[in-house]
């Protein structure tokens, strides 16, 4: 029997405060936040448009395999896409980072929709 | 027109547009709106119209699905044609590079799935339409009560995207699940009829 945790604590650093939610390993963070009453920005829900972008504050793993457009440079810079990201560890993330992630993409000559 | 709107654009000045300044004065972030319209134009043209052309080629043996895919394809092209003039009217422009334009798309490119089964293609079509709905309702929200011209265009396109989603729900439910979930409105006068975005007559016998 596996002892790996299946649910993680995710601390959301929102523009007007903090909120802690529990997110399953197979659950998208955005969906769990929504279920907990926190409506985060999002448009495509495909991991493409960057509207749901957030940034890790500290260490943590996010599975972005459901995102259609996610690059190693994004991971290195700590950016994550909450609408298609699943936690691999407990996390602390700063939400509402679309502008910052688009700027990061432009600087790295990567697709930056809505920029 | 409020006095401040009249004062922004000087008499005979061709470097500014009253048609832009009046919506800015009403609270529209025009630069953001232009970016959103370019992203949506890219999604209509590069993410869907172009790739739907390929998808329909792989629906052989499902002529009904192919025909519906063709309607969605041509209506997405109509949307692209409708959006572009508005981008330029607002003072924006399209990137002079097709890859750069493609990369602005806010929705995933509807590339032929592997394997290209009818279920996989219909699933892709459905999710593409859902992304379009989310993208257009964001523009409706942004312009409602402030920019009637963009709002009217966006709501016309949204109407058709909502119909497209219903079509593909009906077809996918039938093909994949053996279920009947009627869309309620399949009929088009001709391929790409686009009753909302071309201001054509509705099917209303």
Contacts between the chains, C-beta under 8 A, distances in Angstrom:
chain1	res1	chain2	res2	distance
A	42	B	134	7.8
A	43	B	106	6.0
A	43	B	131	7.7
A	43	B	134	5.1
A	43	B	135	5.9
A	43	B	138	5.9
A	44	B	106	5.6
A	44	B	107	5.4
A	44	B	108	7.2
A	44	B	131	4.7
A	44	B	134	6.3
A	44	B	135	7.1
A	45	B	130	7.5
A	45	B	131	7.2
A	45	B	134	6.8
A	46	B	107	6.6
A	46	B	108	4.7
A	46	B	127	7.2
A	46	B	131	5.9
A	48	B	105	7.6
A	48	B	106	6.5
A	48	B	107	6.2
A	48	B	108	4.9
A	48	B	131	7.7
A	49	B	39	7.3
A	49	B	106	3.9
A	49	B	107	7.2
A	49	B	135	7.8
A	51	B	106	7.8
A	68	B	108	4.3
A	69	B	108	7.2
A	111	B	103	3.7
A	111	B	104	7.7
A	112	B	103	7.2
A	112	B	104	7.8
A	113	B	39	5.1
A	113	B	42	7.7
A	113	B	103	7.1
A	113	B	104	5.5
A	113	B	105	6.0
A	113	B	106	4.5
A	114	B	35	5.2
A	114	B	36	6.2
A	114	B	39	4.8
A	114	B	104	7.3
A	114	B	106	6.0
A	115	B	35	6.5
A	115	B	104	7.4
